[in-house]
């Protein structure tokens, strides 16, 4: 199992890695198979499995061959990410029964580039224009070293998802104040940055901010 190529680029379409697997037949082998699972690491987190439907199937050798080589290309790698694959090998007899199995991990393909980091730093509330409503202001900050493109924030009041707001671009070190209108708070208000995990970040674990019921959000 080896990393046959690791290509970086400013263009997402040109960022890819080639992972090459090789098998040799064991006694009784009629056919050999490989299956590739992609692992991705973004920022400070660990490697996580990437579900790619095209890779769910086993790659099969021709019947009767003594060696099987297969190179799997993984495209559109994310800037700042690290990638490897886990490859499962399977040797089958003429009836399709598994004679042997093995698993190997590849070396890592690292993509250059800094990452943004989104944080909710404040939730402020005041009475809304309509009776019983509250105007919430949520401050979103990018504490990372790269711009965040189209970051979104979701506001949750007492467990109910209220709405999403966002900006087109948030440069490194910049903040944006997003306005929401919703009901009064009884227990807690939570703001979640990047709820759909659409932005690759240096730290994915600091995106939520809970503030009890901020001053001005509760019913008298």
C-alpha positions as CSV (number, residue, x, y, z in Angstrom):
1,X,0.0,0.0,0.0
2,X,1.5,3.3,-1.0
3,X,0.8,7.0,-1.8
4,X,1.4,7.2,-5.5
5,X,0.8,10.9,-5.9
6,X,-0.2,13.9,-3.8
7,X,-1.1,17.0,-5.8
8,X,-1.8,20.5,-4.3
9,X,-3.2,23.5,-6.0
10,X,-5.1,26.7,-5.4
11,X,-7.8,25.2,-7.6
12,X,-10.0,22.7,-5.8
13,X,-10.4,20.7,-9.0
14,X,-6.7,20.1,-9.2
15,X,-6.2,18.9,-5.6
16,X,-6.1,15.1,-5.6
17,X,-4.2,12.1,-4.2
18,X,-3.5,8.7,-5.8
19,X,-3.4,5.7,-3.5
20,X,-2.0,2.4,-4.9
21,X,-2.7,-1.1,-3.6
22,X,-1.0,-4.3,-4.7
23,X,-1.9,-8.0,-4.0
24,X,-0.4,-11.3,-4.9
25,X,-2.4,-14.5,-5.1
26,X,-2.2,-17.1,-2.3
27,X,-2.8,-20.8,-2.9
28,X,-6.3,-21.5,-4.1
29,X,-7.0,-17.9,-5.2
30,X,-9.5,-17.5,-8.0
31,X,-10.0,-13.7,-7.7
32,X,-8.7,-10.8,-5.6
33,X,-10.5,-7.7,-4.3
34,X,-9.7,-4.3,-2.7
35,X,-11.9,-1.7,-1.1
36,X,-10.7,1.8,-0.3
37,X,-12.0,4.0,2.6
38,X,-10.9,7.6,2.7
39,X,-9.9,9.3,6.0
40,X,-9.8,13.1,6.3
41,X,-8.2,15.3,9.0
42,X,-9.1,18.9,9.2
43,X,-7.4,21.2,11.7
44,X,-6.8,19.9,15.2
45,X,-9.3,17.0,15.1
46,X,-8.5,13.4,14.3
47,X,-8.9,11.5,11.1
48,X,-12.6,10.9,10.2
49,X,-14.1,8.6,7.6
50,X,-15.4,10.3,4.4
51,X,-18.4,8.6,2.9
52,X,-17.8,8.4,-0.9
53,X,-20.6,6.3,-2.6
54,X,-18.3,5.4,-5.5
55,X,-15.9,3.7,-3.1
56,X,-18.4,1.4,-1.4
57,X,-17.9,-1.3,-3.9
58,X,-15.0,-3.8,-4.0
59,X,-12.5,-3.4,-6.9
60,X,-12.1,-6.8,-8.5
61,X,-9.3,-8.5,-10.3
62,X,-9.7,-10.6,-13.4
63,X,-10.2,-14.3,-12.6
64,X,-7.0,-16.3,-12.4
65,X,-4.4,-13.5,-12.3
66,X,-1.5,-13.9,-10.0
67,X,-1.0,-10.2,-9.1
68,X,-3.6,-7.4,-8.8
69,X,-2.7,-3.7,-8.8
70,X,-5.2,-0.9,-8.4
71,X,-4.7,2.9,-8.0
72,X,-7.6,4.9,-6.6
73,X,-7.7,8.6,-7.2
74,X,-9.4,10.8,-4.6
75,X,-10.2,14.3,-6.0
76,X,-11.4,17.7,-4.7
77,X,-9.3,17.6,-1.5
78,X,-10.0,20.4,0.9
79,X,-7.3,23.1,1.4
80,X,-5.4,22.5,4.6
81,X,-6.6,18.9,4.9
82,X,-4.7,15.7,5.4
83,X,-5.8,12.5,3.7
84,X,-5.1,8.8,3.8
85,X,-6.9,5.6,3.0
86,X,-7.6,2.3,4.7
87,X,-7.5,-0.5,2.1
88,X,-9.1,-3.9,2.8
89,X,-7.8,-6.8,0.8
90,X,-9.7,-10.0,0.1
91,X,-8.6,-13.3,-1.5
92,X,-11.5,-15.5,-2.9
93,X,-11.6,-19.0,-4.1
94,X,-13.6,-20.3,-7.1
95,X,-16.9,-20.4,-5.0
96,X,-16.5,-16.9,-3.8
97,X,-15.4,-17.9,-0.3
98,X,-12.8,-15.7,1.4
99,X,-9.5,-17.5,1.8
100,X,-7.8,-14.6,3.5
101,X,-8.3,-10.9,4.4
102,X,-6.0,-8.1,5.3
103,X,-6.1,-4.3,6.0
104,X,-3.5,-1.6,5.5
105,X,-3.3,2.2,6.0
106,X,-1.6,4.4,3.5
107,X,0.8,7.3,4.1
108,X,-0.7,10.7,4.4
109,X,-1.3,13.3,1.6
110,X,-1.2,16.8,3.1
111,X,-2.7,19.8,1.4
112,X,-1.1,23.1,2.0
113,X,-3.1,26.1,3.3
114,X,-4.2,27.7,6.5
115,X,-7.7,27.3,7.8
116,X,-10.4,29.6,9.3
117,X,-11.8,29.0,12.8
118,X,-15.3,30.1,13.6
119,X,-16.4,31.0,17.1
120,X,-19.5,32.5,18.7
121,X,-18.3,35.1,21.1
122,X,-21.5,36.8,22.3
123,X,-25.3,36.6,22.3
124,X,-27.1,39.8,23.1
125,X,-30.9,40.3,23.4
126,X,-33.4,43.1,23.6
127,X,-37.2,43.3,23.3
128,X,-38.4,43.0,19.8
129,X,-40.7,45.3,17.8
130,X,-43.6,42.9,18.1
131,X,-45.2,42.1,21.5
132,X,-43.6,39.0,23.0
133,X,-40.7,38.9,20.5
134,X,-37.0,39.3,21.2
135,X,-34.3,40.7,18.9
136,X,-31.1,38.6,19.3
137,X,-27.7,39.7,18.1
138,X,-25.1,37.0,17.7
139,X,-21.4,37.9,17.2
140,X,-19.5,35.5,15.0
141,X,-15.6,35.7,14.9
142,X,-13.1,34.1,12.7
143,X,-10.0,33.4,14.9
144,X,-8.3,31.4,12.2
145,X,-5.6,32.2,9.7
146,X,-7.7,32.1,6.5
147,X,-11.0,33.6,5.3
148,X,-14.2,31.7,5.9
149,X,-16.5,31.7,2.8
150,X,-20.2,31.9,3.4
151,X,-20.2,31.0,7.1
152,X,-23.6,30.4,8.6
153,X,-25.0,30.6,12.2
154,X,-28.0,28.8,13.6
155,X,-29.9,30.1,16.6
156,X,-31.7,27.7,18.9
157,X,-34.1,29.0,21.6
158,X,-35.2,26.5,24.3
159,X,-34.3,23.6,22.0
160,X,-36.2,24.9,19.0
161,X,-34.3,25.8,15.8
162,X,-35.1,29.5,15.1
163,X,-33.3,30.5,11.9
164,X,-30.0,30.7,10.1
165,X,-28.1,33.8,9.1
166,X,-24.7,34.3,7.5
167,X,-22.2,36.5,5.6
168,X,-20.5,36.0,2.2
169,X,-17.0,36.3,3.6
170,X,-15.4,36.6,7.0
171,X,-11.7,37.5,6.9
172,X,-9.1,36.2,9.4
173,X,-9.6,38.1,12.7
174,X,-12.8,39.7,11.6
175,X,-16.2,39.6,13.4
176,X,-19.8,39.9,12.1
177,X,-23.0,40.6,14.1
178,X,-26.0,38.7,12.9
179,X,-29.6,39.7,13.8
180,X,-32.4,37.2,14.6
181,X,-35.9,37.8,15.8
182,X,-37.6,35.1,17.9
183,X,-39.6,34.2,20.9
184,X,-38.8,34.9,24.5
185,X,-36.3,32.6,26.3
186,X,-37.4,30.3,29.1
187,X,-34.3,28.2,29.6
188,X,-31.4,28.6,27.2
189,X,-30.3,30.2,23.9
190,X,-27.7,28.4,21.8
191,X,-25.9,29.7,18.7
192,X,-24.1,27.3,16.5
193,X,-21.5,28.4,13.9
194,X,-21.3,26.3,10.7
195,X,-24.1,23.9,11.7
196,X,-23.8,21.9,8.4
197,X,-19.9,21.6,8.7
198,X,-19.6,23.3,5.3
199,X,-16.4,25.2,6.3
200,X,-13.2,23.4,6.9
201,X,-11.9,24.8,10.2
202,X,-8.8,24.6,12.4
203,X,-11.0,23.5,15.3
204,X,-14.5,22.0,14.9
205,X,-15.1,21.7,18.6
206,X,-15.7,25.3,19.6
207,X,-18.6,26.2,17.3
208,X,-21.4,26.2,19.9
209,X,-22.1,28.9,22.4
210,X,-24.9,28.5,25.1
211,X,-25.8,31.6,27.2
212,X,-28.7,30.6,29.4
213,X,-31.3,33.3,28.8
214,X,-29.4,36.4,27.9
215,X,-30.5,39.7,29.6
216,X,-33.5,41.1,27.8
217,X,-34.7,37.8,26.3
218,X,-37.0,36.6,29.1
219,X,-40.6,37.4,29.6
220,X,-41.2,39.8,32.5
